[in-house]
Amino acid sequence: MMLRFSTLDDLARLPQSDPALSVITKLANGLFTEALPITITLMQPDDEAPPLADLCRAEDIILEGVIEQENMFMIALHTDYQHSIVLVIPNKDWLNSELYQCISDNLYH
């Protein structure tokens, strides 16, 4: 199940050994001070990728960009209802090929 973080206190749910901790902490420290509501979501190996790949085609969600840092993809999304979402997806071999292609097509170089 994807882990969701909306406040700095939520970071306590992420194990200290998780390789995404550094990236998510940096994101949270920078983004949770913004005026707009933001959710950071961490994809886990058992999460279903096809619904995420659908985000590349959704009409009510704007994919603002994808970057890779510390072997993690960060996908910035903005919804029509003024909520921002940052998906953090480990660059691992368990990624479904459709989702990986969506990420690659939008990766900022």
Contacts in CASP RR format, 6 or more apart in sequence:
PFRMAT RR
TARGET T0000
AUTHOR 0000-0000-0000
METHOD contacts of the structure
MODEL  1
MMLRFSTLDDLARLPQSDPALSVITKLANGLFTEALPITITLMQPDDEAP
PLADLCRAEDIILEGVIEQENMFMIALHTDYQHSIVLVIPNKDWLNSELY
QCISDNLYH
1 44 0 8 1.000
1 46 0 8 1.000
1 47 0 8 1.000
2 41 0 8 1.000
2 42 0 8 1.000
2 43 0 8 1.000
2 44 0 8 1.000
2 47 0 8 1.000
3 13 0 8 1.000
3 14 0 8 1.000
3 41 0 8 1.000
3 42 0 8 1.000
3 44 0 8 1.000
4 10 0 8 1.000
4 39 0 8 1.000
4 40 0 8 1.000
4 41 0 8 1.000
4 42 0 8 1.000
5 11 0 8 1.000
5 13 0 8 1.000
5 14 0 8 1.000
5 24 0 8 1.000
5 28 0 8 1.000
5 39 0 8 1.000
5 40 0 8 1.000
5 41 0 8 1.000
5 42 0 8 1.000
6 32 0 8 1.000
6 37 0 8 1.000
6 38 0 8 1.000
6 39 0 8 1.000
6 40 0 8 1.000
7 32 0 8 1.000
8 28 0 8 1.000
8 29 0 8 1.000
8 32 0 8 1.000
10 28 0 8 1.000
11 21 0 8 1.000
11 24 0 8 1.000
11 25 0 8 1.000
11 28 0 8 1.000
14 20 0 8 1.000
14 21 0 8 1.000
14 24 0 8 1.000
14 42 0 8 1.000
15 21 0 8 1.000
19 70 0 8 1.000
19 71 0 8 1.000
19 72 0 8 1.000
19 90 0 8 1.000
20 42 0 8 1.000
20 72 0 8 1.000
20 88 0 8 1.000
20 90 0 8 1.000
22 70 0 8 1.000
23 69 0 8 1.000
23 70 0 8 1.000
23 72 0 8 1.000
23 74 0 8 1.000
23 88 0 8 1.000
24 40 0 8 1.000
24 42 0 8 1.000
24 88 0 8 1.000
27 40 0 8 1.000
27 74 0 8 1.000
27 86 0 8 1.000
27 88 0 8 1.000
28 40 0 8 1.000
31 38 0 8 1.000
31 40 0 8 1.000
31 84 0 8 1.000
31 86 0 8 1.000
32 38 0 8 1.000
34 84 0 8 1.000
36 82 0 8 1.000
36 83 0 8 1.000
36 84 0 8 1.000
37 82 0 8 1.000
37 83 0 8 1.000
37 84 0 8 1.000
38 83 0 8 1.000
38 84 0 8 1.000
38 85 0 8 1.000
38 86 0 8 1.000
39 83 0 8 1.000
39 84 0 8 1.000
39 85 0 8 1.000
39 86 0 8 1.000
40 85 0 8 1.000
40 86 0 8 1.000
40 88 0 8 1.000
41 85 0 8 1.000
41 86 0 8 1.000
41 87 0 8 1.000
41 88 0 8 1.000
42 88 0 8 1.000
42 89 0 8 1.000
43 49 0 8 1.000
43 52 0 8 1.000
43 87 0 8 1.000
43 88 0 8 1.000
43 89 0 8 1.000
43 90 0 8 1.000
45 92 0 8 1.000
45 94 0 8 1.000
49 95 0 8 1.000
49 96 0 8 1.000
49 98 0 8 1.000
49 99 0 8 1.000
50 96 0 8 1.000
50 98 0 8 1.000
50 99 0 8 1.000
52 87 0 8 1.000
52 89 0 8 1.000
52 99 0 8 1.000
52 102 0 8 1.000
53 96 0 8 1.000
53 98 0 8 1.000
53 99 0 8 1.000
53 101 0 8 1.000
53 102 0 8 1.000
55 61 0 8 1.000
55 63 0 8 1.000
55 75 0 8 1.000
55 77 0 8 1.000
55 87 0 8 1.000
55 102 0 8 1.000
56 63 0 8 1.000
56 102 0 8 1.000
56 105 0 8 1.000
56 106 0 8 1.000
60 79 0 8 1.000
60 80 0 8 1.000
61 77 0 8 1.000
61 78 0 8 1.000
61 79 0 8 1.000
61 80 0 8 1.000
62 77 0 8 1.000
62 78 0 8 1.000
62 79 0 8 1.000
63 75 0 8 1.000
63 76 0 8 1.000
63 77 0 8 1.000
63 106 0 8 1.000
64 76 0 8 1.000
64 77 0 8 1.000
64 78 0 8 1.000
65 75 0 8 1.000
65 76 0 8 1.000
65 106 0 8 1.000
65 108 0 8 1.000
66 73 0 8 1.000
66 74 0 8 1.000
66 75 0 8 1.000
66 76 0 8 1.000
66 103 0 8 1.000
66 106 0 8 1.000
66 107 0 8 1.000
66 108 0 8 1.000
67 73 0 8 1.000
67 74 0 8 1.000
67 107 0 8 1.000
67 108 0 8 1.000
68 74 0 8 1.000
68 91 0 8 1.000
68 107 0 8 1.000
71 90 0 8 1.000
71 91 0 8 1.000
72 88 0 8 1.000
72 89 0 8 1.000
72 90 0 8 1.000
72 91 0 8 1.000
73 87 0 8 1.000
73 88 0 8 1.000
73 89 0 8 1.000
73 90 0 8 1.000
73 91 0 8 1.000
73 103 0 8 1.000
73 107 0 8 1.000
74 86 0 8 1.000
74 87 0 8 1.000
74 88 0 8 1.000
75 86 0 8 1.000
75 87 0 8 1.000
75 89 0 8 1.000
75 103 0 8 1.000
75 106 0 8 1.000
76 84 0 8 1.000
76 85 0 8 1.000
76 86 0 8 1.000
77 84 0 8 1.000
77 85 0 8 1.000
77 86 0 8 1.000
77 87 0 8 1.000
78 84 0 8 1.000
78 85 0 8 1.000
79 85 0 8 1.000
89 95 0 8 1.000
89 99 0 8 1.000
89 103 0 8 1.000
95 103 0 8 1.000
END
